[in-house]
Amino acid sequence: MTPAAVGAKAAVENRIRRCERTLLRLSHRIHANPELGFEEYRASEWVADELRSGGFEVQRGCYDLPTAVRATIGSGPVHVGICAEYDALPEIGHACGHNIIAAAGVGAALGLADFVDDLGLTVTLLGTPAEEGGGGKILLLERGAFDGLHAAMMVHPAAVEMAAMPGTAVSQFEVTYTGKPAHAGAYPDLGVNAADAILIAQVAIGQLRQQTRGTDRIQGIVTDAGTAVNVIPDSAAGRWIVRSDTAEALATLTARVKRCFEAGALATGCAMSITPSGPDYADLRPDATLLALYRANAEALGRSFPDLPDGMSGAATDMGNVSHAVPTIHPMLGLDCDPAVNHQPEFAAACVGPAADRAILDGAIAMAWTAADFAEQHLAIPH
């Protein structure tokens, strides 16, 4: 690294540290006002406001998504995208720490803003709605938000530090059975029991799990199975998620799971429909070059990466789809909060406080440094 680059990175860090109060206030504000996917009106406005104040050209409601944000600064030849999530989970709020993601992303962007010309960078922060099942980044990807980027990055909190989250591919869908009602005591033979159909499907899936791989997951909830105990249920429904380590393996597993639902329909005589409840998430494929740069920068800030053979092997993110189109990283910032883990109320509580606040600053600096290093490497290679 040249002396000029070292000096630029030091200046970037100083700029981020001067923004500390702004970034922590943003994180705490989003955490205290959780909004579900595609409803993050306040969070997206707060993110946009901070970037506008930092000199970025900002658009809200872009790409036909009312809570998406695009903020760009610079005109350098190396275009780096930073993703900021800000949606919450139903009932348990920011139990995946998207408040930290948003604040760290804003911090990295603000830190780079004054130095984009020196570094040869164009920096775009994308505020990406509805990661929790809505696939906001998938919609943004399809609508061109990631076109022209040389790299995309974000950081995500977890109980422990990970350079790369082993993100799985996910298919999500709703199943509906339609039968025929009848008096359960007087005329049971005239009914077609939709609740039995979904029960048979669940039993078949339970048996199927014996023949699935360690990286496969099949999860679901029943959302409807009748309303009165003395009436044969004529409708039943559920929501299901199927996960596997690659998109190819997911397609095979999903086909097998759907045959289990077909078995319920066949056994009972019910009609059945299966409809997607969200876009398919692709497996996460981190870029090795970016990952090495990020890890070195995070370690320079005092963060360490323990050996985690199992990791978060069942987790998924719509950043996976981005990683199939653009060199991408999605490292995890450890909050040292074991046994609290993502999607628990205890983890939501851990996403504000000293460890979370430190993670915001470290994540912002590590990402900004990684963008600077990536630009230097990219510009040094003849194109």
VEXPAVO-24114 format. One record per residue (C-alpha): residue number from 0; residue in one letter; chain; x, y, z. Coordinates in nm, 4 decimals. Each point is the difference from the previous one (the first is absolute). Layout:
<sites>
  vexlo  zanu  titi         X         Y         Z
    NUM     A     A         X         Y         Z
...
</sites>
This chain:
<sites>
  vexlo  zanu  titi         X         Y         Z
      0     M     A    0.0000    0.0000    0.0000
      1     T     A    0.1315    0.3449   -0.0920
      2     P     A    0.0595    0.2674    0.2685
      3     A     A   -0.2783    0.2034   -0.1596
      4     A     A   -0.2429   -0.2898    0.0377
      5     V     A    0.1016   -0.0504    0.3641
      6     G     A   -0.0597    0.3682    0.0639
      7     A     A   -0.3375   -0.0116   -0.1738
      8     K     A   -0.1112   -0.2946    0.2120
      9     A     A    0.1012    0.1828    0.3180
     10     A     A   -0.1988    0.3026   -0.1145
     11     V     A   -0.3014   -0.2200   -0.0769
     12     E     A    0.0153   -0.1498    0.3491
     13     N     A    0.0220    0.3446    0.1589
     14     R     A   -0.3020    0.1152   -0.1993
     15     I     A   -0.2050   -0.2996    0.1170
     16     R     A    0.1005    0.0475    0.3617
     17     R     A   -0.1066    0.3641   -0.0191
     18     C     A   -0.3429   -0.1296   -0.1106
     19     E     A   -0.0300   -0.2318    0.3014
     20     R     A   -0.2833    0.1849    0.1729
     21     T     A   -0.1946    0.0283   -0.3250
     22     L     A    0.0381   -0.3707   -0.0790
     23     L     A   -0.0918   -0.1220    0.3473
     24     R     A   -0.2999    0.2305    0.0109
     25     L     A   -0.1146   -0.1381   -0.3359
     26     S     A    0.0397   -0.3595    0.1189
     27     H     A   -0.1845    0.0575    0.3272
     28     R     A   -0.2762    0.1927   -0.1743
     29     I     A   -0.0646   -0.2772   -0.2519
     30     H     A    0.0147   -0.2605    0.2776
     31     A     A   -0.2585    0.1882    0.2060
     32     N     A   -0.2360    0.0349   -0.2972
     33     P     A   -0.0123   -0.3421   -0.1696
     34     E     A   -0.1728   -0.0160   -0.3386
     35     L     A   -0.0816   -0.3106   -0.2020
     36     G     A    0.1190   -0.0676   -0.3534
     37     F     A   -0.1154    0.2500   -0.2658
     38     E     A   -0.1335    0.2210    0.2833
     39     E     A    0.3325    0.1539    0.1108
     40     Y     A   -0.1085    0.3571   -0.0742
     41     R     A    0.1639    0.1643    0.3010
     42     A     A    0.3199   -0.2061   -0.0125
     43     S     A    0.0513    0.0639   -0.3715
     44     E     A   -0.0624    0.3723    0.0522
     45     W     A    0.2501    0.0185    0.2862
     46     V     A    0.2639   -0.1826   -0.2059
     47     A     A   -0.0633    0.2277   -0.2984
     48     D     A    0.0197    0.3121    0.2165
     49     E     A    0.3427   -0.0902    0.1406
     50     L     A    0.1402   -0.0701   -0.3446
     51     R     A   -0.1479    0.3169   -0.1488
     52     S     A    0.1660    0.1957    0.2813
     53     G     A    0.3257   -0.1748   -0.0913
     54     G     A   -0.0058    0.1310   -0.3571
     55     F     A   -0.1510   -0.3034   -0.1758
     56     E     A   -0.2454    0.0240   -0.2872
     57     V     A   -0.2974   -0.1809    0.1533
     58     Q     A   -0.3139   -0.1603   -0.1395
     59     R     A   -0.2765   -0.1496    0.2121
     60     G     A   -0.2719   -0.2238   -0.1321
     61     C     A    0.2172   -0.1049   -0.2928
     62     Y     A   -0.0409   -0.3134   -0.2139
     63     D     A   -0.3759    0.0042    0.0717
     64     L     A    0.0670   -0.0849    0.3653
     65     P     A   -0.1271    0.2748    0.2337
     66     T     A    0.2511   -0.0806    0.2757
     67     A     A    0.3088   -0.0551   -0.2166
     68     V     A    0.2828    0.2550    0.0063
     69     R     A    0.2775    0.0713   -0.2479
     70     A     A    0.2730    0.2432    0.1036
     71     T     A    0.3065    0.0583   -0.2186
     72     I     A    0.3140    0.2098    0.0222
     73     G     A    0.3151    0.0211   -0.2121
     74     S     A    0.0842   -0.0748   -0.3614
     75     G     A    0.2972   -0.2337    0.0341
     76     P     A    0.0445   -0.3006   -0.2283
     77     V     A   -0.0515   -0.2559    0.2798
     78     H     A   -0.3655   -0.0150    0.1056
     79     V     A   -0.0670   -0.1569    0.3414
     80     G     A   -0.3469   -0.0625    0.1400
     81     I     A   -0.0763   -0.0126    0.3731
     82     C     A   -0.3300   -0.1576    0.1043
     83     A     A   -0.2008    0.1204    0.2982
     84     E     A   -0.2872   -0.2098    0.1323
     85     Y     A   -0.2517    0.1415    0.2469
     86     D     A   -0.3053   -0.2260    0.0176
     87     A     A   -0.1056   -0.1660    0.3257
     88     L     A   -0.1647   -0.3295    0.0911
     89     P     A   -0.3654   -0.0372    0.1063
     90     E     A   -0.0503    0.0260    0.3776
     91     I     A    0.3693   -0.0210    0.0948
     92     G     A    0.1181    0.3126   -0.1798
     93     H     A    0.3682    0.0345   -0.0890
     94     A     A    0.0933   -0.3516    0.1046
     95     C     A    0.2244   -0.0305   -0.3042
     96     G     A    0.1781    0.3292    0.0615
     97     H     A   -0.0861    0.1815   -0.3200
     98     N     A    0.0353    0.3263    0.1907
     99     I     A    0.3723   -0.0823    0.0284
    100     I     A    0.0185   -0.0850   -0.3706
    101     A     A   -0.1553    0.3323   -0.0991
    102     A     A    0.2204    0.2085    0.2289
    103     A     A    0.3219   -0.1795   -0.0992
    104     G     A   -0.0860    0.0388   -0.3694
    105     V     A   -0.0679    0.3711    0.0411
    106     G     A    0.3241    0.0321    0.1989
    107     A     A    0.2091   -0.1663   -0.2715
    108     A     A   -0.1568    0.2189   -0.2680
    109     L     A    0.0498    0.3223    0.1981
    110     G     A    0.3572   -0.0996    0.0816
    111     L     A    0.0860   -0.0392   -0.3672
    112     A     A   -0.1915    0.3056   -0.1230
    113     D     A    0.2775    0.2590    0.0345
    114     F     A    0.2629   -0.2242   -0.1590
    115     V     A   -0.1693   -0.1596   -0.2997
    116     D     A    0.2027    0.2050   -0.2496
    117     D     A    0.3303   -0.0869    0.1674
    118     L     A   -0.0949   -0.3691    0.0119
    119     G     A   -0.1406   -0.0249   -0.3523
    120     L     A   -0.3402   -0.1006    0.1329
    121     T     A   -0.3643    0.0480   -0.0692
    122     V     A   -0.1964   -0.1024    0.3096
    123     T     A   -0.3683   -0.0921   -0.0009
    124     L     A   -0.1925   -0.0879    0.3118
    125     L     A   -0.3121   -0.2031   -0.0699
    126     G     A   -0.2681   -0.0032    0.2665
    127     T     A   -0.1477   -0.3448   -0.0558
    128     P     A   -0.3461   -0.0726    0.1421
    129     A     A   -0.1554   -0.3272    0.1085
    130     E     A    0.2924   -0.2380    0.0402
    131     E     A   -0.2081   -0.2096    0.2404
    132     G     A   -0.1845   -0.2049   -0.2602
    133     G     A   -0.0965    0.2764   -0.2415
    134     G     A    0.3152   -0.0216   -0.2093
    135     G     A    0.0494    0.3746   -0.0396
    136     K     A    0.3485   -0.0414   -0.1455
    137     I     A   -0.1309   -0.2510   -0.2517
    138     L     A   -0.2488    0.2579   -0.1262
    139     L     A    0.2721    0.2664   -0.0051
    140     L     A    0.2313   -0.2355   -0.1893
    141     E     A   -0.2676   -0.0763   -0.2590
    142     R     A   -0.0706    0.3731   -0.0410
    143     G     A    0.3620    0.0971   -0.0615
    144     A     A    0.1070    0.1420    0.3366
    145     F     A    0.3222   -0.2029   -0.0004
    146     D     A    0.0875    0.0590   -0.3664
    147     G     A    0.3489    0.1411   -0.0460
    148     L     A    0.1237   -0.0835    0.3502
    149     H     A    0.3442   -0.1559    0.0278
    150     A     A   -0.0684   -0.1215    0.3548
    151     A     A   -0.2824   -0.0104    0.2541
    152     M     A    0.0348   -0.0345    0.3760
    153     M     A   -0.1790    0.0179    0.3318
    154     V     A    0.0542   -0.1163    0.3579
    155     H     A   -0.2475   -0.1870    0.2193
    156     P     A   -0.0020   -0.0569    0.3777
    157     A     A    0.0052   -0.3474    0.1522
    158     A     A    0.0863   -0.1590    0.3319
    159     V     A    0.3545   -0.0706   -0.1205
    160     E     A    0.2346    0.1380   -0.2665
    161     M     A    0.0018   -0.1582   -0.3459
    162     A     A    0.1842    0.1152   -0.3085
    163     A     A   -0.2533   -0.1742   -0.2233
    164     M     A   -0.3512   -0.1093    0.0873
    165     P     A   -0.0688   -0.3378   -0.1634
    166     G     A   -0.3301    0.1199   -0.1478
    167     T     A   -0.2333   -0.2619   -0.1396
    168     A     A   -0.2435    0.0074   -0.2896
    169     V     A   -0.3660    0.0337    0.0986
    170     S     A   -0.3370   -0.0672   -0.1581
    171     Q     A   -0.3125    0.1297    0.1760
    172     F     A   -0.3603   -0.0811   -0.0838
    173     E     A   -0.3552   -0.0334    0.1288
    174     V     A   -0.2038   -0.3202   -0.0205
    175     T     A   -0.3798   -0.0008   -0.0038
    176     Y     A   -0.2330   -0.3000    0.0130
    177     T     A   -0.3691    0.0183   -0.0846
    178     G     A   -0.2363   -0.2757    0.1107
    179     K     A   -0.3699   -0.0229    0.0834
    180     P     A   -0.1691    0.0882    0.3311
    181     A     A   -0.2419   -0.2312    0.1806
    182     H     A   -0.1345   -0.0556    0.3511
    183     A     A    0.2807   -0.1911    0.1695
    184     G     A   -0.2371   -0.2051    0.2157
    185     A     A   -0.3061   -0.0579   -0.2160
    186     Y     A    0.1411   -0.0112   -0.3548
    187     P     A    0.3784   -0.0445    0.0123
    188     D     A   -0.0094   -0.2200   -0.3084
    189     L     A   -0.1142    0.2972   -0.2075
    190     G     A    0.3018    0.2137    0.0858
    191     V     A    0.3404    0.0330   -0.1612
    192     N     A    0.2433    0.0934    0.2778
    193     A     A    0.2527    0.2661   -0.0961
    194     A     A    0.1605   -0.0078    0.3461
    195     D     A    0.0785   -0.3686   -0.0529
    196     A     A    0.1693    0.0865   -0.3286
    197     I     A    0.2426    0.2420    0.1610
    198     L     A    0.0620   -0.2443    0.2857
    199     I     A    0.0878   -0.2776   -0.2446
    200     A     A    0.2363    0.2374   -0.1806
    201     Q     A    0.1732    0.0864    0.3277
    202     V     A    0.0452   -0.3678    0.0866
    203     A     A    0.1448   -0.0647   -0.3457
    204     I     A    0.2416    0.2909    0.0421
    205     G     A    0.1036   -0.1371    0.3389
    206     Q     A    0.0878   -0.3287   -0.1657
    207     L     A    0.1755    0.1782   -0.2867
    208     R     A    0.2353    0.1718    0.2462
    209     Q     A    0.1672   -0.3376    0.0592
    210     Q     A    0.1259    0.0105   -0.3593
    211     T     A    0.1086    0.3646   -0.0173
    212     R     A    0.3529    0.1350    0.0345
    213     G     A    0.1411    0.1801    0.3002
    214     T     A   -0.0202    0.3348   -0.1790
    215     D     A   -0.3695   -0.0419   -0.0894
    216     R     A   -0.2804    0.1596    0.1982
    217     I     A   -0.3786   -0.0361   -0.0334
    218     Q     A   -0.2068    0.2302    0.2194
    219     G     A   -0.3645    0.0968    0.0031
    220     I     A   -0.3006    0.1188    0.1951
    221     V     A   -0.3691   -0.0857   -0.0362
    222     T     A   -0.2006    0.3196   -0.0370
    223     D     A   -0.3457   -0.1535   -0.0453
    224     A     A   -0.1422   -0.3404    0.0924
    225     G     A   -0.3687    0.0582    0.0659
    226     T     A   -0.2066    0.2143    0.2372
    227     A     A   -0.2406   -0.2330    0.1826
    228     V     A    0.0682   -0.3427    0.1473
    229     N     A   -0.3377   -0.1371   -0.1143
    230     V     A    0.0438    0.1016   -0.3642
    231     I     A    0.2204   -0.1911   -0.2439
    232     P     A    0.2547    0.2678   -0.1061
    233     D     A   -0.0443    0.0922   -0.3639
    234     S     A    0.3158    0.2136   -0.0079
    235     A     A    0.3535   -0.0234    0.1327
    236     A     A    0.3108    0.1981   -0.0754
    237     G     A    0.3608    0.0455    0.1015
    238     R     A    0.3159    0.1915   -0.0788
    239     W     A    0.3233   -0.1875   -0.0658
    240     I     A    0.3675    0.0673   -0.0551
    241     V     A    0.2415   -0.2464   -0.1594
    242     R     A    0.3760    0.0623    0.0281
    243     S     A    0.3042   -0.1625   -0.1550
    244     D     A    0.3631    0.0952   -0.0522
    245     T     A   -0.0240    0.0724   -0.3748
    246     A     A   -0.2730    0.1028   -0.2406
    247     E     A    0.0398   -0.3325   -0.1826
    248     A     A   -0.0428   -0.2063    0.3172
    249     L     A   -0.2935    0.2189    0.1022
    250     A     A   -0.1869   -0.0754   -0.3211
    251     T     A    0.0309   -0.3743    0.0608
    252     L     A   -0.1031    0.0228    0.3655
    253     T     A   -0.2940    0.2317   -0.0699
    254     A     A   -0.1386   -0.2423   -0.2579
    255     R     A    0.0104   -0.2792    0.2598
    256     V     A   -0.1724    0.2158    0.2616
    257     K     A   -0.2762    0.0947   -0.2407
    258     R     A   -0.0677   -0.3678   -0.0651
    259     C     A   -0.0693   -0.0344    0.3726
    260     F     A   -0.2723    0.2616   -0.0345
    261     E     A   -0.1337   -0.1818   -0.3050
    262     A     A   -0.0222   -0.3140    0.2154
    263     G     A   -0.2322    0.1821    0.2408
    264     A     A   -0.2258    0.1018   -0.2858
    265     L     A    0.0028   -0.3483   -0.1519
    266     A     A   -0.0783   -0.1760    0.3280
    267     T     A   -0.2937    0.2236    0.0915
    268     G     A   -0.1414    0.1027   -0.3362
    269     C     A    0.0584    0.3694    0.0669
    270     A     A    0.0914    0.2519   -0.2650
    271     M     A    0.3417    0.1570    0.0585
    272     S     A    0.1821    0.3135   -0.1106
    273     I     A    0.3597    0.1090    0.0628
    274     T     A    0.0916    0.3635   -0.0562
    275     P     A    0.3289    0.1853    0.0671
    276     S     A   -0.0100    0.2231    0.3092
    277     G     A    0.3167    0.1836   -0.0994
    278     P     A    0.2897   -0.0212   -0.2436
    279     D     A    0.2539   -0.2814    0.0179
    280     Y     A    0.3207    0.0983    0.1819
    281     A     A    0.3220   -0.1239   -0.1578
    282     D     A    0.2925   -0.1379    0.1995
    283     L     A    0.2575    0.2572    0.1079
    284     R     A    0.3298   -0.0177   -0.1904
    285     P     A    0.2477    0.2468    0.1519
    286     D     A    0.2791    0.1343   -0.2179
    287     A     A    0.3373   -0.1332    0.1182
    288     T     A    0.1955    0.3193   -0.0780
    289     L     A   -0.2436    0.2297    0.1775
    290     L     A   -0.0272   -0.2430    0.2895
    291     A     A    0.3760   -0.0084    0.0563
    292     L     A    0.0151    0.3798   -0.0023
    293     Y     A   -0.2883    0.0314    0.2440
    294     R     A    0.1369   -0.2596    0.2399
    295     A     A    0.3410    0.1687    0.0134
    296     N     A   -0.1626    0.3357    0.0663
    297     A     A   -0.2303   -0.1374    0.2693
    298     E     A    0.2929   -0.1703    0.1720
    299     A     A    0.1934    0.3279   -0.0117
    300     L     A   -0.2854    0.1474    0.2051
    301     G     A    0.0391   -0.2744    0.2606
    302     R     A   -0.2804   -0.2292   -0.1119
    303     S     A    0.0744   -0.3741   -0.0089
    304     F     A   -0.1587   -0.2880   -0.1868
    305     P     A   -0.0392   -0.3226    0.1998
    306     D     A   -0.0199   -0.3413   -0.1634
    307     L     A   -0.3711   -0.0742   -0.0488
    308     P     A   -0.0499   -0.3282   -0.1851
    309     D     A   -0.3784    0.0236    0.0116
    310     G     A   -0.0457    0.3759   -0.0229
    311     M     A   -0.3459    0.1226   -0.0953
    312     S     A   -0.0428   -0.2758   -0.2547
    313     G     A   -0.3764    0.0429   -0.0345
    314     A     A   -0.0121    0.3772   -0.0376
    315     A     A   -0.0839    0.1715   -0.3270
    316     T     A    0.0106    0.3500   -0.1463
    317     D     A   -0.1094    0.1684   -0.3193
    318     M     A    0.3609    0.1197   -0.0227
    319     G     A    0.0572   -0.3522   -0.1322
    320     N     A   -0.1707    0.0943   -0.3269
    321     V     A    0.2218    0.3078   -0.0239
    322     S     A    0.3095   -0.2176    0.0501
    323     H     A   -0.0836   -0.1946   -0.3167
    324     A     A    0.0102    0.3236   -0.2018
    325     V     A    0.2599    0.2239    0.1710
    326     P     A    0.3097   -0.0760    0.2136
    327     T     A   -0.1496    0.0095    0.3492
    328     I     A    0.0772   -0.0395    0.3705
    329     H     A   -0.2375   -0.0357    0.2947
    330     P     A    0.2154   -0.0406    0.3147
    331     M     A   -0.1497   -0.0397    0.3473
    332     L     A    0.0868    0.2318    0.2886
    333     G     A    0.0143   -0.1877    0.3301
    334     L     A   -0.1863    0.1621    0.2906
    335     D     A    0.1386   -0.2488    0.2564
    336     C     A   -0.3529   -0.0689    0.1188
    337     D     A   -0.0154   -0.3800    0.0191
    338     P     A   -0.2375   -0.1723    0.0673
    339     A     A   -0.2184    0.2672   -0.1629
    340     V     A   -0.0096   -0.0508   -0.3771
    341     N     A   -0.1734    0.1603   -0.2961
    342     H     A   -0.3800    0.0039   -0.0056
    343     Q     A   -0.0328   -0.0174    0.3789
    344     P     A   -0.1287    0.2832    0.2222
    345     E     A    0.3257   -0.0215    0.1946
    346     F     A    0.1929    0.0729   -0.3189
    347     A     A   -0.2178    0.3044   -0.0655
    348     A     A    0.1033    0.1274    0.3438
    349     A     A    0.3665   -0.0626   -0.0878
    350     C     A   -0.0283    0.2130   -0.3146
    351     V     A    0.0203    0.3178    0.2079
    352     G     A    0.2738    0.0453    0.2556
    353     P     A    0.3802    0.0217    0.0124
    354     A     A    0.0782   -0.3106   -0.2104
    355     A     A   -0.2539    0.0966   -0.2656
    356     D     A    0.1260    0.3584   -0.0100
    357     R     A    0.3586   -0.1172   -0.0400
    358     A     A   -0.1109   -0.2353   -0.2785
    359     I     A   -0.1499    0.2937   -0.1902
    360     L     A    0.3261    0.1944    0.0023
    361     D     A    0.2190   -0.3036   -0.0695
    362     G     A   -0.2278   -0.1172   -0.2796
    363     A     A   -0.0086    0.3445   -0.1584
    364     I     A    0.3777    0.0428    0.0140
    365     A     A    0.0732   -0.3547   -0.1217
    366     M     A   -0.2349    0.0406   -0.2963
    367     A     A    0.1359    0.3422   -0.0912
    368     W     A    0.3583   -0.1257    0.0206
    369     T     A   -0.0954   -0.3016   -0.2113
    370     A     A   -0.1498    0.2279   -0.2656
    371     A     A    0.3217    0.2051   -0.0026
    372     D     A    0.2200   -0.3098   -0.0266
    373     F     A   -0.2206   -0.1468   -0.2718
    374     A     A    0.0201    0.3196   -0.2040
    375     E     A    0.3793    0.0092    0.0308
    376     Q     A    0.0277   -0.3634   -0.1120
    377     H     A   -0.2488    0.0461   -0.2822
    378     L     A    0.1714    0.3088   -0.1359
    379     A     A    0.3384   -0.1723    0.0116
    380     I     A   -0.1188   -0.2769   -0.2327
    381     P     A    0.0114    0.0823   -0.3752
    382     H     A   -0.3493   -0.0142   -0.1492
</sites>
